[in-house]
Amino acid sequence: MDQKAKFIAGCANHSGISEELAETIWSKIELFAGYGFNKSHSAAYGVVSYHTAYLKANYPVEFMAAVLTSELENAEKIAFLISACREMGISILPPDVNSSGISFSVDGPNIRFGLGAIKGMGEGAAGKIIESRKKEGKFKNFLDFCERCGSEINSRMIEHLTRAGALDSLGLKRSQILAVADKMIAYAAERARDKAVGQGSLFDAFEDDDNGEEMGFSIPIPELPEFAWEDILKSEKELLGFYVSGHPLDSWSTLLKSCATIPIREIGEISDGEMIRLTGMINGCEFKFSKNSGKQFCVLHLEDLDARCECMVYERALNKITESGITLEAGLPVAVEVTVSKRDESESPRLSVEKLIPLAEAPQTLAEEIYIHLPPECTSETLQSLAALMKEHEGDVHTIIAVMREDDSVVYIESRNDTAVTWELLQKIDKLLGRGRYKLKVKPCAPAPRRWVKPAQEETQVVMD
């Protein structure tokens, strides 16, 4: 409105235009501003969209590496982009002292995490590692790495590099490196000092590349089993902020998609009052008590393969969960039906849990139909194994076999026998046909609970005698 007043005053003072005509001109300017600005920008954005689409189609690995680097400060966006890369067939590899740059980089057909992304490293130390690699070549083994970079990194950095997978290319298991790290750092420092003053060991001429285990004068490497897969993933999540080598929910991925109404990343699009079903893994629980009522409630942190959210579990739902024998703990895959609350469209939705079940129980609880997709190369032996498997699990869920033909058409065959769909059966189907070969049609969510509205009190008229 300030600009309008200035415009009308300027018309009168400098051009002799009447206020009425100035009002008319301003109304046309205002109308054009409603679309003219956007039209000019849409052309520019169209060009940018064309360029980015071309790069993504023709240089997908380079394009996605650049996009990941541009979103380094946005953890949720990075998780989504990593999932998108995997759907495109692009592997995201852990950081590697012999391959990584500071940030995301192209490594053949894959994308490699940067050393600068490791918690506790920093760009300074990461840069020194990269500089040494460029100057003197790749690191041959763990001893070589400690000798060349020992003055730039400490034992804690070695631990973080190891647990993040950045030393996997040096020929030792992560468990072995952590077992000998302190001794190897001290030994490498001693050798570096000797070389600096020209006092190389008599045995230097006989060294090989067995990580310093030469002629019995170095540090012996113990025979140890590698860390458990779950611990490896947990370390990567802690130090990189993401699961890289895999995800604890990988084996559940098909069931996650089948049972969820929407993925977690799309909850912002849901309207107020709707009820949806989310699937994922409990990432943490915070049990609290209401200051007003004193009732207990729980803040449930839920994450799927590429996003996370918070769900409130109030006393009524919490009691039902407890009575059913379910223990809310980190790492438990679950399906939750939640009510969405939004005061306005710009606000992040609040999610209130109405029902929760362990994901392992979801197939027999929710499944109405199961579709099993057979690839064109499916053999008769595989078909016989599938038939025997389904016979072992007869039940009441309608079963449809989808046969995919070489011309990409699909033939649907209804099975004569219904199936008892369980998590055990789905795992066997994954093992027999490969992951992602089944799809469930599940029961819809229950209607959202009606909000109780206090009825208005009727006005009563008091008549005085």
Number of C-alpha atoms within 10 A of each C-alpha: 6 6 9 14 12 10 17 19 17 14 17 14 11 8 9 11 15 13 14 10 13 19 17 11 14 17 13 11 12 13 11 12 12 10 11 13 10 13 12 10 11 13 11 11 13 11 11 12 13 11 12 14 14 13 15 14 11 11 12 19 24 19 17 22 23 16 14 23 16 13 13 14 10 10 14 17 16 21 20 15 18 24 18 14 20 12 10 11 13 17 19 23 21 22 30 21 22 20 18 24 22 21 21 26 23 20 17 9 13 19 25 23 29 24 29 21 21 27 16 14 20 14 16 12 20 22 17 16 25 20 14 15 18 11 9 9 11 17 21 16 19 24 24 18 22 23 20 18 22 20 14 14 17 15 14 13 17 21 18 22 23 23 27 31 23 24 26 21 17 23 15 17 19 23 17 18 22 18 14 15 20 16 14 25 23 15 18 24 18 13 16 19 14 13 12 10 8 9 11 14 12 7 10 11 8 9 12 13 14 15 21 21 15 16 11 8 10 15 16 14 16 11 9 11 10 13 14 10 13 11 12 20 20 19 19 23 17 16 18 22 17 20 23 22 16 16 19 17 18 12 14 23 17 18 22 25 18 19 24 20 18 17 19 20 17 9 18 15 11 16 15 15 17 15 24 22 22 25 31 31 24 21 18 16 18 12 10 13 13 11 8 6 7 9 12 16 19 19 17 23 18 26 24 26 23 22 19 19 18 18 21 21 24 19 15 13 18 20 13 14 18 11 10 10 8 14 11 19 14 14 15 18 23 22 23 24 22 25 23 22 18 17 11 10 12 8 10 14 22 18 22 21 24 22 18 23 17 17 21 17 14 21 24 16 14 17 22 17 18 22 18 20 19 21 17 13 10 12 11 9 9 14 14 11 14 17 12 11 16 20 14 12 16 13 15 15 19 19 23 20 17 19 18 17 13 10 7 10 9 16 12 13 13 12 13 9 15 19 21 20 27 16 17 11 17 20 14 14 20 15 10 15 18 13 17 17 17 21 19 21 16 19 12 15 17 13 11 15 11 7 7 6 6 6 6 6 6 6 6 6 6 6 5 4 3
